[in-house]
Amino acid sequence: MDFNISNRNALVCASSKGLGKACAMALAAEGVNVWISARGEDALEQAAKEINEMGKGKATPVLADVTTDEGRDKLMEACPAPDILVNNAGGPAPG
């Protein structure tokens, strides 16, 4: 199914694992360029690599904590005009 979102730009917060990563991968599969963020560099870089290997939308990793002003500023500097925002941070504790 074509959602007509190819070549759009998306910020996907807290997206190196779990639901955030799944959202970033689904968007990239539709041809959306995604800026993914996380606090942990290794998982973030691995997620970007996996998304970029899909060969559709491009993933740009941004090492940032979206729950802080500094982290949000860093994300907005990296992608100043997102078409799509997936806010995936600060939810309930796991388990």
N, CA, C and O atoms as a printed pandas DataFrame, in Angstrom:
     atom_number atom_name residue_name chain_id  residue_number  x_coord  y_coord  z_coord
0              1         N          MET        A               1    0.851   -1.165    0.000
1              2        CA          MET        A               1    0.000    0.000    0.000
2              3         C          MET        A               1    0.903    1.234    0.000
3              4         O          MET        A               1    1.870    1.299    0.758
4              5         N          ASP        A               2    0.591    2.194   -0.834
5              6        CA          ASP        A               2    1.378    3.425   -0.902
6              7         C          ASP        A               2    0.682    4.508   -0.075
7              8         O          ASP        A               2   -0.448    4.898   -0.366
8              9         N          PHE        A               3    1.374    4.984    0.956
9             10        CA          PHE        A               3    0.803    6.002    1.841
10            11         C          PHE        A               3    1.124    7.423    1.378
11            12         O          PHE        A               3    0.741    8.393    2.032
12            13         N          ASN        A               4    1.829    7.545    0.244
13            14        CA          ASN        A               4    2.222    8.863   -0.286
14            15         C          ASN        A               4    3.026    9.674    0.724
15            16         O          ASN        A               4    2.824   10.880    0.863
16            17         N          ILE        A               5    3.930    9.011    1.422
17            18        CA          ILE        A               5    4.785    9.721    2.382
18            19         C          ILE        A               5    6.260    9.610    2.009
19            20         O          ILE        A               5    7.129   10.068    2.752
20            21         N          SER        A               6    6.538    9.011    0.872
21            22        CA          SER        A               6    7.918    8.876    0.423
22            23         C          SER        A               6    8.573   10.247    0.303
23            24         O          SER        A               6    7.933   11.219   -0.095
24            25         N          ASN        A               7    9.846   10.312    0.649
25            26        CA          ASN        A               7   10.646   11.539    0.607
26            27         C          ASN        A               7   10.245   12.580    1.650
27            28         O          ASN        A               7   10.666   13.734    1.561
28            29         N          ARG        A               8    9.451   12.194    2.621
29            30        CA          ARG        A               8    9.140   13.083    3.747
30            31         C          ARG        A               8   10.242   12.930    4.794
31            32         O          ARG        A               8   11.079   12.033    4.695
32            33         N          ASN        A               9   10.237   13.798    5.783
33            34        CA          ASN        A               9   11.211   13.769    6.869
34            35         C          ASN        A               9   10.497   13.531    8.191
35            36         O          ASN        A               9    9.495   14.178    8.495
36            37         N          ALA        A              10   11.028   12.590    8.976
37            38        CA          ALA        A              10   10.406   12.259   10.256
38            39         C          ALA        A              10   11.422   12.266   11.385
39            40         O          ALA        A              10   12.535   11.761   11.237
40            41         N          LEU        A              11   11.031   12.844   12.515
41            42        CA          LEU        A              11   11.771   12.717   13.770
42            43         C          LEU        A              11   11.116   11.594   14.552
43            44         O          LEU        A              11    9.912   11.623   14.807
44            45         N          VAL        A              12   11.914   10.602   14.932
45            46        CA          VAL        A              12   11.380    9.501   15.725
46            47         C          VAL        A              12   12.170    9.467   17.031
47            48         O          VAL        A              12   13.337    9.077   17.049
48            49         N          CYS        A              13   11.537    9.871   18.101
49            50        CA          CYS        A              13   12.199    9.984   19.396
50            51         C          CYS        A              13   12.377    8.605   20.034
51            52         O          CYS        A              13   11.545    7.713   19.864
52            53         N          ALA        A              14   13.477    8.450   20.771
53            54        CA          ALA        A              14   13.765    7.214   21.506
54            55         C          ALA        A              14   13.591    6.000   20.593
55            56         O          ALA        A              14   12.735    5.148   20.829
56            57         N          SER        A              15   14.415    5.939   19.550
57            58        CA          SER        A              15   14.148    4.986   18.469
58            59         C          SER        A              15   15.278    4.010   18.168
59            60         O          SER        A              15   15.406    3.555   17.031
60            61         N          SER        A              16   16.093    3.682   19.150
61            62        CA          SER        A              16   17.157    2.706   18.909
62            63         C          SER        A              16   16.701    1.276   19.191
63            64         O          SER        A              16   17.374    0.321   18.802
64            65         N          LYS        A              17   15.561    1.125   19.868
65            66        CA          LYS        A              17   15.048   -0.194   20.246
66            67         C          LYS        A              17   13.521   -0.149   20.292
67            68         O          LYS        A              17   12.910    0.918   20.224
68            69         N          GLY        A              18   12.942   -1.301   20.405
69            70        CA          GLY        A              18   11.517   -1.441   20.681
70            71         C          GLY        A              18   10.581   -0.723   19.736
71            72         O          GLY        A              18   10.788   -0.703   18.523
72            73         N          LEU        A              19    9.543   -0.132   20.314
73            74        CA          LEU        A              19    8.497    0.515   19.537
74            75         C          LEU        A              19    9.027    1.669   18.687
75            76         O          LEU        A              19    8.618    1.820   17.536
76            77         N          GLY        A              20    9.917    2.474   19.227
77            78        CA          GLY        A              20   10.476    3.592   18.469
78            79         C          GLY        A              20   11.227    3.115   17.239
79            80         O          GLY        A              20   11.073    3.677   16.154
80            81         N          LYS        A              21   12.043    2.077   17.406
81            82        CA          LYS        A              21   12.791    1.523   16.276
82            83         C          LYS        A              21   11.833    0.936   15.241
83            84         O          LYS        A              21   12.023    1.122   14.039
84            85         N          ALA        A              22   10.811    0.232   15.706
85            86        CA          ALA        A              22    9.830   -0.343   14.783
86            87         C          ALA        A              22    9.128    0.750   13.980
87            88         O          ALA        A              22    8.889    0.582   12.785
88            89         N          CYS        A              23    8.797    1.863   14.625
89            90        CA          CYS        A              23    8.169    2.988   13.920
90            91         C          CYS        A              23    9.126    3.562   12.879
91            92         O          CYS        A              23    8.723    3.840   11.749
92            93         N          ALA        A              24   10.394    3.741   13.257
93            94        CA          ALA        A              24   11.378    4.285   12.324
94            95         C          ALA        A              24   11.563    3.360   11.128
95            96         O          ALA        A              24   11.666    3.824    9.992
96            97         N          MET        A              25   11.604    2.059   11.378
97            98        CA          MET        A              25   11.770    1.096   10.295
98            99         C          MET        A              25   10.557    1.086    9.363
99           100         O          MET        A              25   10.709    0.997    8.145
100          101         N          ALA        A              26    9.375    1.175    9.927
101          102        CA          ALA        A              26    8.163    1.187    9.103
102          103         C          ALA        A              26    8.113    2.443    8.236
103          104         O          ALA        A              26    7.751    2.377    7.061
104          105         N          LEU        A              27    8.473    3.573    8.811
105          106        CA          LEU        A              27    8.493    4.815    8.037
106          107         C          LEU        A              27    9.547    4.743    6.929
107          108         O          LEU        A              27    9.279    5.115    5.787
108          109         N          ALA        A              28   10.733    4.266    7.269
109          110        CA          ALA        A              28   11.802    4.153    6.275
110          111         C          ALA        A              28   11.404    3.190    5.153
111          112         O          ALA        A              28   11.756    3.410    3.994
112          113         N          ALA        A              29   10.686    2.140    5.487
113          114        CA          ALA        A              29   10.225    1.192    4.472
114          115         C          ALA        A              29    9.295    1.854    3.466
115          116         O          ALA        A              29    9.160    1.385    2.336
116          117         N          GLU        A              30    8.655    2.946    3.878
117          118        CA          GLU        A              30    7.778    3.707    2.985
118          119         C          GLU        A              30    8.536    4.815    2.258
119          120         O          GLU        A              30    7.938    5.606    1.529
120          121         N          GLY        A              31    9.858    4.870    2.458
121          122        CA          GLY        A              31   10.677    5.867    1.774
122          123         C          GLY        A              31   10.840    7.175    2.522
123          124         O          GLY        A              31   11.295    8.165    1.949
124          125         N          VAL        A              32   10.473    7.192    3.796
125          126        CA          VAL        A              32   10.613    8.384    4.632
126          127         C          VAL        A              32   12.046    8.448    5.162
127          128         O          VAL        A              32   12.587    7.433    5.599
128          129         N          ASN        A              33   12.651    9.609    5.129
129          130        CA          ASN        A              33   13.954    9.826    5.756
130          131         C          ASN        A              33   13.704   10.071    7.234
131          132         O          ASN        A              33   12.908   10.933    7.606
132          133         N          VAL        A              34   14.399    9.297    8.083
133          134        CA          VAL        A              34   14.137    9.367    9.522
134          135         C          VAL        A              34   15.362    9.837   10.280
135          136         O          VAL        A              34   16.484    9.422    9.990
136          137         N          TRP        A              35   15.140   10.698   11.243
137          138        CA          TRP        A              35   16.158   11.111   12.212
138          139         C          TRP        A              35   15.804   10.359   13.475
139          140         O          TRP        A              35   14.761   10.603   14.081
140          141         N          ILE        A              36   16.674    9.443   13.872
141          142        CA          ILE        A              36   16.393    8.625   15.041
142          143         C          ILE        A              36   17.251    9.109   16.203
143          144         O          ILE        A              36   18.362    9.599   16.006
144          145         N          SER        A              37   16.727    8.967   17.411
145          146        CA          SER        A              37   17.455    9.461   18.581
146          147         C          SER        A              37   17.465    8.426   19.684
147          148         O          SER        A              37   16.588    7.567   19.780
148          149         N          ALA        A              38   18.490    8.537   20.514
149          150        CA          ALA        A              38   18.609    7.697   21.705
150          151         C          ALA        A              38   19.718    8.255   22.569
151          152         O          ALA        A              38   20.493    9.108   22.135
152          153         N          ARG        A              39   19.787    7.767   23.797
153          154        CA          ARG        A              39   20.857    8.160   24.722
154          155         C          ARG        A              39   22.067    7.244   24.603
155          156         O          ARG        A              39   23.181    7.638   24.950
156          157         N          GLY        A              40   21.854    6.019   24.112
157          158        CA          GLY        A              40   22.938    5.045   23.990
158          159         C          GLY        A              40   23.469    4.985   22.574
159          160         O          GLY        A              40   22.742    4.641   21.642
160          161         N          GLU        A              41   24.742    5.322   22.415
161          162        CA          GLU        A              41   25.325    5.447   21.077
162          163         C          GLU        A              41   25.399    4.125   20.314
163          164         O          GLU        A              41   25.103    4.098   19.119
164          165         N          ASP        A              42   25.785    3.034   20.965
165          166        CA          ASP        A              42   25.942    1.767   20.253
166          167         C          ASP        A              42   24.630    1.287   19.640
167          168         O          ASP        A              42   24.579    0.949   18.458
168          169         N          ALA        A              43   23.573    1.259   20.443
169          170        CA          ALA        A              43   22.268    0.811   19.937
170          171         C          ALA        A              43   21.756    1.758   18.860
171          172         O          ALA        A              43   21.148    1.317   17.884
172          173         N          LEU        A              44   21.995    3.051   19.029
173          174        CA          LEU        A              44   21.555    4.044   18.047
174          175         C          LEU        A              44   22.243    3.823   16.705
175          176         O          LEU        A              44   21.585    3.814   15.664
176          177         N          GLU        A              45   23.545    3.647   16.720
177          178        CA          GLU        A              45   24.302    3.419   15.484
178          179         C          GLU        A              45   23.872    2.120   14.813
179          180         O          GLU        A              45   23.770    2.061   13.588
180          181         N          GLN        A              46   23.620    1.079   15.604
181          182        CA          GLN        A              46   23.169   -0.200   15.044
182          183         C          GLN        A              46   21.794   -0.061   14.394
183          184         O          GLN        A              46   21.554   -0.609   13.318
184          185         N          ALA        A              47   20.904    0.663   15.039
185          186        CA          ALA        A              47   19.569    0.871   14.466
186          187         C          ALA        A              47   19.659    1.640   13.151
187          188         O          ALA        A              47   18.977    1.298   12.185
188          189         N          ALA        A              48   20.489    2.668   13.108
189          190        CA          ALA        A              48   20.653    3.448   11.869
190          191         C          ALA        A              48   21.214    2.568   10.760
191          192         O          ALA        A              48   20.778    2.656    9.612
192          193         N          LYS        A              49   22.171    1.727   11.099
193          194        CA          LYS        A              49   22.759    0.819   10.113
194          195         C          LYS        A              49   21.692   -0.111    9.545
195          196         O          LYS        A              49   21.603   -0.286    8.330
196          197         N          GLU        A              50   20.886   -0.704   10.415
197          198        CA          GLU        A              50   19.835   -1.621    9.966
198          199         C          GLU        A              50   18.837   -0.916    9.052
199          200         O          GLU        A              50   18.431   -1.466    8.029
200          201         N          ILE        A              51   18.450    0.283    9.418
201          202        CA          ILE        A              51   17.488    1.030    8.601
202          203         C          ILE        A              51   18.106    1.384    7.257
203          204         O          ILE        A              51   17.460    1.232    6.220
204          205         N          ASN        A              52   19.342    1.852    7.262
205          206        CA          ASN        A              52   19.989    2.236    6.013
206          207         C          ASN        A              52   20.228    1.038    5.091
207          208         O          ASN        A              52   20.228    1.187    3.869
208          209         N          GLU        A              53   20.428   -0.135    5.664
209          210        CA          GLU        A              53   20.606   -1.342    4.854
210          211         C          GLU        A              53   19.324   -1.769    4.152
211          212         O          GLU        A              53   19.368   -2.553    3.204
212          213         N          MET        A              54   18.179   -1.258    4.612
213          214        CA          MET        A              54   16.908   -1.571    3.952
214          215         C          MET        A              54   16.867   -0.957    2.552
215          216         O          MET        A              54   16.168   -1.461    1.672
216          217         N          GLY        A              55   17.612    0.125    2.346
217          218        CA          GLY        A              55   17.715    0.715    1.024
218          219         C          GLY        A              55   16.573    1.611    0.594
219          220         O          GLY        A              55   16.423    1.883   -0.597
220          221         N          LYS        A              56   15.785    2.065    1.509
221          222        CA          LYS        A              56   14.694    2.985    1.155
222          223         C          LYS        A              56   14.965    4.335    1.803
223          224         O          LYS        A              56   15.879    5.041    1.377
224          225         N          GLY        A              57   14.191    4.717    2.827
225          226        CA          GLY        A              57   14.444    5.979    3.513
226          227         C          GLY        A              57   15.768    5.940    4.246
227          228         O          GLY        A              57   16.197    4.884    4.712
228          229         N          LYS        A              58   16.411    7.076    4.348
229          230        CA          LYS        A              58   17.710    7.189    5.010
230          231         C          LYS        A              58   17.516    7.489    6.498
231          232         O          LYS        A              58   16.646    8.271    6.882
232          233         N          ALA        A              59   18.351    6.847    7.329
233          234        CA          ALA        A              59   18.325    7.105    8.767
234          235         C          ALA        A              59   19.538    7.929    9.166
235          236         O          ALA        A              59   20.671    7.622    8.794
236          237         N          THR        A              60   19.278    8.980    9.931
237          238        CA          THR        A              60   20.343    9.811   10.487
238          239         C          THR        A              60   20.267    9.708   12.002
239          240         O          THR        A              60   19.273   10.127   12.595
240          241         N          PRO        A              61   21.301    9.156   12.647
241          242        CA          PRO        A              61   21.270    9.031   14.108
242          243         C          PRO        A              61   21.630   10.348   14.791
243          244         O          PRO        A              61   22.525   11.069   14.350
244          245         N          VAL        A              62   20.918   10.646   15.874
245          246        CA          VAL        A              62   21.191   11.835   16.674
246          247         C          VAL        A              62   21.268   11.391   18.132
247          248         O          VAL        A              62   20.266   10.996   18.728
248          249         N          LEU        A              63   22.470   11.463   18.694
249          250        CA          LEU        A              63   22.669   11.083   20.087
250          251         C          LEU        A              63   22.099   12.199   20.961
251          252         O          LEU        A              63   22.697   13.268   21.083
252          253         N          ALA        A              64   20.942   11.944   21.567
253          254        CA          ALA        A              64   20.252   12.991   22.329
254          255         C          ALA        A              64   19.226   12.370   23.268
255          256         O          ALA        A              64   18.649   11.323   22.975
256          257         N          ASP        A              65   19.013   13.021   24.381
257          258        CA          ASP        A              65   17.969   12.647   25.333
258          259         C          ASP        A              65   16.801   13.606   25.116
259          260         O          ASP        A              65   16.854   14.768   25.520
260          261         N          VAL        A              66   15.766   13.114   24.484
261          262        CA          VAL        A              66   14.629   13.963   24.114
262          263         C          VAL        A              66   13.857   14.489   25.326
263          264         O          VAL        A              66   13.015   15.375   25.185
264          265         N          THR        A              67   14.137   13.951   26.511
265          266        CA          THR        A              67   13.442   14.437   27.703
266          267         C          THR        A              67   14.093   15.690   28.281
267          268         O          THR        A              67   13.639   16.215   29.298
268          269         N          THR        A              68   15.166   16.174   27.630
269          270        CA          THR        A              68   15.840   17.391   28.091
270          271         C          THR        A              68   15.738   18.486   27.035
271          272         O          THR        A              68   15.591   18.204   25.846
272          273         N          ASP        A              69   15.819   19.730   27.480
273          274        CA          ASP        A              69   15.811   20.852   26.536
274          275         C          ASP        A              69   16.972   20.747   25.549
275          276         O          ASP        A              69   16.804   20.975   24.351
276          277         N          GLU        A              70   18.140   20.402   26.059
277          278        CA          GLU        A              70   19.328   20.272   25.209
278          279         C          GLU        A              70   19.123   19.183   24.145
279          280         O          GLU        A              70   19.495   19.365   22.985
280          281         N          GLY        A              71   18.540   18.074   24.540
281          282        CA          GLY        A              71   18.281   16.983   23.599
282          283         C          GLY        A              71   17.286   17.378   22.531
283          284         O          GLY        A              71   17.474   17.063   21.356
284          285         N          ARG        A              72   16.232   18.065   22.928
285          286        CA          ARG        A              72   15.233   18.519   21.945
286          287         C          ARG        A              72   15.847   19.533   20.988
287          288         O          ARG        A              72   15.576   19.497   19.787
288          289         N          ASP        A              73   16.667   20.432   21.509
289          290        CA          ASP        A              73   17.348   21.411   20.642
290          291         C          ASP        A              73   18.238   20.707   19.627
291          292         O          ASP        A              73   18.273   21.083   18.455
292          293         N          LYS        A              74   18.948   19.697   20.076
293          294        CA          LYS        A              74   19.841   18.944   19.197
294          295         C          LYS        A              74   19.048   18.262   18.072
295          296         O          LYS        A              74   19.471   18.268   16.916
296          297         N          LEU        A              75   17.920   17.687   18.416
297          298        CA          LEU        A              75   17.065   17.047   17.409
298          299         C          LEU        A              75   16.536   18.049   16.396
299          300         O          LEU        A              75   16.528   17.785   15.194
300          301         N          MET        A              76   16.099   19.192   16.884
301          302        CA          MET        A              76   15.550   20.204   15.971
302          303         C          MET        A              76   16.638   20.825   15.096
303          304         O          MET        A              76   16.356   21.259   13.979
304          305         N          GLU        A              77   17.855   20.872   15.581
305          306        CA          GLU        A              77   18.972   21.326   14.745
306          307         C          GLU        A              77   19.230   20.327   13.624
307          308         O          GLU        A              77   19.500   20.714   12.487
308          309         N          ALA        A              78   19.146   19.054   13.949
309          310        CA          ALA        A              78   19.414   18.004   12.965
310          311         C          ALA        A              78   18.323   17.932   11.904
311          312         O          ALA        A              78   18.613   17.707   10.729
312          313         N          CYS        A              79   17.083   18.121   12.308
313          314        CA          CYS        A              79   15.943   18.056   11.381
314          315         C          CYS        A              79   14.997   19.200   11.711
315          316         O          CYS        A              79   14.014   19.007   12.426
316          317         N          PRO        A              80   15.288   20.401   11.190
317          318        CA          PRO        A              80   14.528   21.589   11.594
318          319         C          PRO        A              80   13.086   21.668   11.080
319          320         O          PRO        A              80   12.286   22.438   11.613
320          321         N          ALA        A              81   12.750   20.892   10.065
321          322        CA          ALA        A              81   11.392   20.979    9.509
322          323         C          ALA        A              81   10.814   19.588    9.260
323          324         O          ALA        A              81   10.601   19.201    8.111
324          325         N          PRO        A              82   10.558   18.831   10.339
325          326        CA          PRO        A              82   10.016   17.480   10.132
326          327         C          PRO        A              82    8.578   17.530    9.621
327          328         O          PRO        A              82    7.793   18.399   10.001
328          329         N          ASP        A              83    8.257   16.582    8.755
329          330        CA          ASP        A              83    6.871   16.424    8.293
330          331         C          ASP        A              83    6.091   15.528    9.248
331          332         O          ASP        A              83    4.870   15.629    9.368
332          333         N          ILE        A              84    6.826   14.650    9.923
333          334        CA          ILE        A              84    6.222   13.643   10.804
334          335         C          ILE        A              84    6.987   13.635   12.124
335          336         O          ILE        A              84    8.216   13.716   12.136
336          337         N          LEU        A              85    6.262   13.537   13.231
337          338        CA          LEU        A              85    6.878   13.419   14.548
338          339         C          LEU        A              85    6.309   12.200   15.245
339          340         O          LEU        A              85    5.094   12.049   15.366
340          341         N          VAL        A              86    7.204   11.326   15.704
341          342        CA          VAL        A              86    6.792   10.193   16.536
342          343         C          VAL        A              86    7.407   10.437   17.909
343          344         O          VAL        A              86    8.617   10.303   18.092
344          345         N          ASN        A              87    6.567   10.795   18.865
345          346        CA          ASN        A              87    7.029   11.079   20.224
346          347         C          ASN        A              87    6.932    9.806   21.034
347          348         O          ASN        A              87    5.840    9.356   21.380
348          349         N          ASN        A              88    8.079    9.231   21.333
349          350        CA          ASN        A              88    8.128    7.926   21.978
350          351         C          ASN        A              88    9.085    7.964   23.158
351          352         O          ASN        A              88   10.070    7.226   23.175
352          353         N          ALA        A              89    8.821    8.791   24.124
353          354        CA          ALA        A              89    9.722    8.871   25.274
354          355         C          ALA        A              89    8.915    9.217   26.517
355          356         O          ALA        A              89    7.869    9.863   26.441
356          357         N          GLY        A              90    9.416    8.779   27.649
357          358        CA          GLY        A              90    8.801    9.156   28.915
358          359         C          GLY        A              90    7.530    8.403   29.230
359          360         O          GLY        A              90    6.700    8.887   30.000
360          361         N          GLY        A              91    7.357    7.219   28.647
361          362        CA          GLY        A              91    6.167    6.435   28.926
362          363         C          GLY        A              91    6.271    5.694   30.253
363          364         O          GLY        A              91    7.157    5.984   31.057
364          365         N          PRO        A              92    5.377    4.746   30.487
365          366        CA          PRO        A              92    5.409    3.988   31.733
366          367         C          PRO        A              92    6.670    3.129   31.826
367          368         O          PRO        A              92    7.304    2.819   30.818
368          369         N          ALA        A              93    7.008    2.764   33.026
369          370        CA          ALA        A              93    8.166    1.898   33.253
370          371         C          ALA        A              93    7.942    0.535   32.609
371          372         O          ALA        A              93    6.810    0.052   32.580
372          373         N          PRO        A              94    9.010   -0.106   32.084
373          374        CA          PRO        A              94    8.858   -1.432   31.478
374          375         C          PRO        A              94    8.323   -2.451   32.474
375          376         O          PRO        A              94    8.537   -2.339   33.681
376          377         N          GLY        A              95    7.634   -3.433   31.949
377          378        CA          GLY        A              95    7.152   -4.531   32.789
378          379         C          GLY        A              95    5.756   -4.329   33.198
379          380         O          GLY        A              95    5.194   -5.161   33.910
